[in-house]
Amino acid sequence: MSERKAQIAKQFIQAIPHAAALRMELTQIGDGKAEICMPYDPQLVGDPKTGVIHGGAVSALMDTCCGAAVMSHPESPAATATIDLRIDYMRPATPNQSIRAQAECHHITRSVAFVRAVALDDDSDNPVAMATGTFTVEGR
């Protein structure tokens, strides 16, 4: 992947207001793969009794990571939008731990990119959630 394309993807993530509000950090990107980390924040807790991050924050993290993976694919021009995203929540995230999403654009056509993603917390390879999605491929 070109350094220019990586920079465009990084700038795109940094410009998204909800990504900034959730303090998402792009940690890896290239060749149709991306990883974004989101630190634990008590303001994102969905259930005060358990301290577990709300599923909506996990969903936003996974959607953003999938879009970054599409943008970094060698055959993608950079612009994309979510067509469909299915998320299966496997277990609650561990309270007080960051969550990282890893996504891969595994197939791309003239107009649609197909992506898989997983969300993990700090101490486990056991997924918090898994996702599959389709994204637009613009200007190809």
PAKE-83708 format. One record per residue: residue in one letter; x, y, z of N, C-alpha, C in turn. Coordinates in steps of 0.02 Angstrom, whole numbers, padded with zeros to 5 digits, always signed. Each point is the difference from the previous one (the first is absolute). Example, Ala and Ser with C-alpha at 12.3 -4.5 7.8 and 13.67 -1.06 7.14 Angstrom:
<atoms>
A+00660-00284+00390-00045+00059+00000+00045+00060+00000 S-00018+00053-00036+00042+00059+00003-00039+00055+00037 
</atoms>
This chain:
<atoms>
M+00042-00059+00000-00042+00059+00000+00044+00062+00000 S-00021+00049-00037+00039+00061-00003-00004+00038+00066 E+00053+00036+00016+00001+00041+00060-00054+00054-00004 R-00013+00025-00060-00051+00052-00010-00069-00027+00019 K-00015-00062-00021-00065-00030+00015-00007-00011+00076 A+00053-00022+00032-00001-00009+00073-00013+00066+00035 Q+00031+00053-00024-00009+00066+00030-00071+00025-00009 I-00029-00012-00059-00070+00020-00012-00046-00036+00048 A+00010-00065+00009-00041-00039+00046+00007+00025+00071 K+00061+00014+00022+00011+00026+00068-00035+00067+00010 Q+00006+00045-00050-00032+00065+00005-00076-00007+00002 F-00026-00047-00038-00072-00012-00002-00024-00021+00070 I+00034-00048+00031-00019-00023+00066+00004+00057+00051 Q+00053+00040-00003+00008+00055+00047-00053+00055-00010 A-00029+00004-00059-00049+00053-00014-00071-00020+00019 I-00012-00062+00016-00067-00023+00018-00015+00020+00072 P-00050+00042+00012-00013+00022+00068-00013-00056+00051 H-00039-00050-00020-00013-00054+00049+00062-00040+00015 A+00046-00008-00048+00063-00035+00012+00041+00039+00051 A+00000+00066-00006+00036+00041+00048-00033-00003+00069 A-00066+00002+00002-00036-00003+00063+00011-00066+00036 L+00007-00054-00039+00012-00066+00029+00075-00014+00010 R+00041+00049-00019+00073-00003+00007+00031-00059-00037 M-00027-00014-00060+00026-00053-00041+00069+00018-00025 E+00044-00050-00001+00068+00010-00025+00016-00053-00053 L+00015+00022-00059+00020-00045-00054+00070-00025+00016 T+00008-00065+00011+00065-00028+00019+00035-00038-00056 Q-00038-00025-00049+00029-00034-00058-00045+00011-00060 I+00031+00007-00058-00039+00005-00061+00044-00019-00059 G-00030-00034-00048+00036-00016-00061-00026-00061-00035 D+00000+00002-00066-00019-00057-00043-00066-00032+00019 G-00050+00041+00013-00067-00026+00014-00010-00022+00072 K+00046+00018+00045-00007-00018+00070+00008+00062+00043 A-00036+00000+00057+00005+00056+00046-00011-00024+00071 E+00029+00037+00047-00013-00012+00071-00009+00067+00033 I-00053+00006+00040-00015+00061+00037-00013-00019+00072 C+00030+00037+00047-00010-00012+00071-00043+00055+00030 M-00042-00019+00048-00042+00047+00036+00011-00012+00075 P+00025+00051+00036+00012-00010+00072-00066-00005+00039 Y+00004-00033+00056-00057-00004+00045-00017+00071+00024 D-00065+00015+00002-00022+00065+00024-00065-00011+00039 P-00004+00018+00063-00061-00009+00039-00061+00034-00031 Q+00011+00051-00040-00056+00034-00033-00033-00043-00054 L+00034-00054-00021-00027-00044-00052-00032-00063+00028 V-00004-00004+00066-00028-00059+00032-00075-00004-00014 G-00022-00060-00018-00071-00011-00014-00039-00023+00061 D+00034-00033+00047-00033-00025+00061+00044+00018+00059 P-00020+00049+00041+00040+00021+00056+00016-00055+00051 K-00044-00051+00005+00012-00055+00046+00061-00042-00020 T+00010-00008-00065+00054-00044-00024+00062+00038-00024 G-00010+00064-00021+00056+00039-00027+00018-00019-00071 V-00043-00036-00034+00013-00023-00068-00015+00055-00051 I+00046+00009-00047-00010+00050-00054-00062-00017-00040 H-00038+00051-00018-00062-00007-00038+00015-00029-00070 G-00043-00043-00023+00008-00031-00066+00002+00051-00056 G-00031+00057+00008+00001+00051-00052+00070+00028-00011 A+00039+00007+00053+00069+00023-00006+00042-00053-00036 V-00011-00064+00016+00035-00054-00034-00019-00002-00074 S-00064+00011-00014-00024+00002-00069+00033+00057-00039 A+00004+00058+00029+00032+00057-00033+00074-00014-00013 L+00033-00032+00048+00071-00018-00008+00009-00048-00058 M-00042-00051-00004+00007-00050-00053-00017+00029-00068 D-00051+00041-00004-00019+00032-00063+00056+00044-00026 T+00029+00039+00044+00055+00045-00019+00060-00040-00023 C+00016-00053+00035+00057-00042-00018-00011-00034-00068 C-00060-00024-00011-00015-00030-00065+00008+00050-00057 G-00024+00061+00010+00008+00052-00051+00073+00015-00013 A+00040+00001+00052+00072+00012-00008+00033-00056-00040 A-00021-00062+00013+00027-00057-00037-00016+00006-00075 V-00061+00020-00015-00019+00009-00070+00042+00055-00032 M+00007+00056+00036+00038+00056-00027+00073-00019-00015 S+00026-00047+00039+00070-00019-00009+00011-00055-00052 H-00054-00028-00026+00007-00054-00049+00033+00026-00064 P+00047-00037-00028+00035+00024-00060-00045+00016-00059 E-00059-00031-00004-00045+00012-00056-00055+00050+00015 S+00002+00030+00058-00052+00048+00020+00027+00072-00009 P-00042+00044-00027+00023+00069-00010+00003+00042+00063 A-00029-00020+00054+00005+00033+00066-00068+00016+00029 A-00046+00028-00037-00065+00017+00029-00043-00062+00008 T-00037-00004+00056-00044-00057+00012-00056+00021+00047 A-00052-00040+00000-00055+00008+00047-00028-00070+00016 T-00028-00007+00059-00028-00064+00020-00065-00013-00037 I-00005-00059-00031-00063-00023-00029-00037-00041+00052 D+00035-00049+00028-00030-00045+00048+00054-00024+00048 L-00017-00005+00064+00048-00025+00049-00039-00043+00050 R+00020-00063+00004-00031-00046+00048+00051-00013+00055 I-00021+00011+00062+00044-00011+00057-00031-00052+00045 D+00040-00051+00016-00021-00051+00049+00041+00013+00063 Y-00036+00014+00055+00033+00012+00064+00008-00068+00034 M+00063-00018+00014+00016-00066+00026+00000-00001+00077 R+00021+00056+00030+00004+00004+00073+00009+00073+00019 P-00012+00018+00064+00013+00069+00021+00075+00014+00001 A+00019+00060-00019+00070+00020+00006+00017+00004+00074 T+00063-00013+00016+00022+00002+00069+00004+00073+00023 P-00033+00017+00056+00004+00069+00025+00072+00023+00012 N+00011+00064-00011+00065+00032+00010+00054-00022-00049 Q-00020-00030-00056+00049-00019-00051-00017+00033-00066 S+00053+00016-00038-00009+00026-00067-00030-00054-00045 I-00030+00022-00053-00026-00046-00051+00034+00017-00065 R+00022-00050-00037+00031+00011-00065-00039-00038-00053 A-00010+00033-00055-00033-00032-00058+00053-00013-00053 Q-00004-00058-00031+00043-00017-00055-00045-00019-00059 A+00011+00031-00057-00042-00012-00058+00042-00016-00061 E-00030-00040-00044+00033-00017-00063-00050+00003-00057 C+00017+00036-00051-00039+00002-00062+00023-00060-00041 H-00040-00052-00002+00021-00063-00030-00020-00008-00073 H-00045+00043-00025-00020-00003-00071-00026+00068-00020 I+00014+00018-00062-00023+00065-00025-00021-00007-00073 T-00056+00031-00017-00024+00001-00069+00003+00072-00025 R-00030+00014-00058+00000+00068-00026-00035+00049+00048 S-00051-00025+00036-00040+00047+00040-00010-00020+00073 V+00020-00061+00019-00013-00023+00068+00063-00034+00028 A+00014+00016+00064+00055-00033+00037-00031-00043+00055 F+00030-00058+00011-00024-00047+00051+00052-00004+00055 V-00024+00008+00062+00046+00007+00057-00021-00047+00057 R+00050-00025+00037-00010-00037+00062+00038+00036+00055 A-00027-00003+00061+00034+00034+00056-00012-00038+00065 V+00044+00012+00046-00006-00028+00067+00018+00056+00050 A-00034-00001+00058+00016+00046+00055+00024-00042+00059 L+00055+00021+00029+00032-00035+00055+00015+00049+00056 D+00001-00024+00062+00023+00044+00054+00072-00019+00018 D+00027+00034+00050+00072-00005+00014+00025-00070+00017 D-00038-00038+00038+00029-00061+00028-00024-00064-00033 S-00029+00004-00059-00029-00060-00028+00003-00001-00076 D+00009-00059-00027-00009-00011-00071-00070-00025-00014 N-00041-00003+00052-00070-00020-00005-00040+00062-00022 P-00031-00002-00059-00032+00061-00026-00056+00028+00043 V-00002+00065+00004-00057+00036+00029-00056+00000-00052 A+00019+00012-00063-00049+00002-00055+00035-00017-00065 M-00040-00023-00048+00025-00013-00067-00049+00034-00048 A+00027+00022-00057-00042+00036-00048+00016-00021-00072 T-00050+00005-00042+00009-00005-00072-00038+00059-00030 G+00029+00028-00053-00033+00058-00029+00015+00010-00073 T-00040+00042-00030+00011+00022-00068+00005+00076+00000 F+00044+00026-00042+00015+00071-00003+00003+00022-00072 T-00017+00062-00013+00005+00026-00068+00073+00008-00021 V+00011-00007-00065+00065+00015-00030-00015+00056-00049 E+00022+00059+00015-00018+00059-00039+00055+00019-00049 G-00020+00019-00060+00046+00029-00048+00050-00048-00029 R-00015-00063-00001+00047-00049-00026-00009-00010-00073 
</atoms>
